[in-house]
């Protein structure tokens, strides 16, 4: 009996520890401080301006997340994306106009980049007023409940 | 044995599922780190607006030829006058802009005073962690006069503030702080650039329209949460309408080549704009 009890206690402790590790891993991989450090070399020689950590949970239907980024005609900019926290590839597409515009130009896309390439850099051409970042998340047809994050940093000079 | 092990099994299951359950809680609190609030329109589409740092705005103005004129900034000694979270947030933004303006123009003593005001208001807003127990302040003091190092420290301060707002789900505070910073930057530009054909003010302000549009959209996301925000939106909308009325501004906003569009403001339009910025800025620093 004592042996069985001991086994159960060990098992339950194991479960708790495993659950804790899963949470820790999710926390660690989407820690904005760590992600910012990882993006810093790619941002150079631009100065940090702002950042956005987008937490993404796949849904039954596709999701389009758009972030509007205003730029100055007098500045030069760099966009750095880190997708380490995303267990499956999502579309990162950058446009000159918003998602409701009938005619907009695609300025940058990760469509051709490998899933293992988790750092993406885009330098918009000078004299651009606004940039629209779209995260295109496919439908979770298999109900895998995929969760992750994309970290984006804007630099200027 | 069965009577003893069932409770144990139940306990282990509770502990296990309890630990799994905390995952989703954490996802919604500790890890809810979007820097701006997500607006879901119910059709699988979400829209957010990025706001730049006060340092970038000051840098852009400096790059476009804005000089330093003494006496245009707010009085750093007045930081103690602000007793509500709303006025503290607005004036944290105002002092952040003044700090950036002084640093970029090598006004070290002034910069030190504004850094103290920024620190004091940050503390009042519960943001002491941003300064990392005075170490950032010490580094700031040690590097005064070294523009590159100070710029690096200020950008670090900005990034820590961004992380704080995101970690603590205080996007509304971030938007109010930025409102103060934006108004102060425009106010300084209006005071320093002046009028006349050589003035770069119309171009500088037209260039800011994209940021102002984003700021208004972001403030509207939080309008119901603080009674002061509606008034702020009203004031900023008046500023936007005056800038939008300047010939060339609307064309520039829609043009594929905005840098080629000439912005020409009459003296009376600039007067109206300067007067409005004066009025808005004075109401913000009144507290």
Interface residues (C-beta under 8 A of the other chain):
Chain A: X1 X4 X5 X8 X9 X11 X12 X15 X16 X19 X20 X22 X23 X26 X27 X30 X32 X33 X36 X47 X48 X49 X50 X51 X52 X53 X54 X55 X57 X59 X61 X62 X63 X64 X65 X66 X67 X68 X69 X70 X71 X72 X73 X74 X75 X99 X126 X127 X129 X130 X147 X149 X154 X156
Chain B: X1 X4 X5 X8 X9 X11 X12 X15 X16 X19 X20 X22 X23 X26 X27 X30 X31 X32 X33 X34 X35 X36 X38 X44 X45 X46 X47 X48 X49 X50 X51 X52 X53 X55 X56 X59 X60 X63 X64 X151 X152 X155 X156 X158 X159 X162 X163 X166 X167 X207 X208 X210 X211 X213 X214 X217 X252 X253 X257 X258 X259
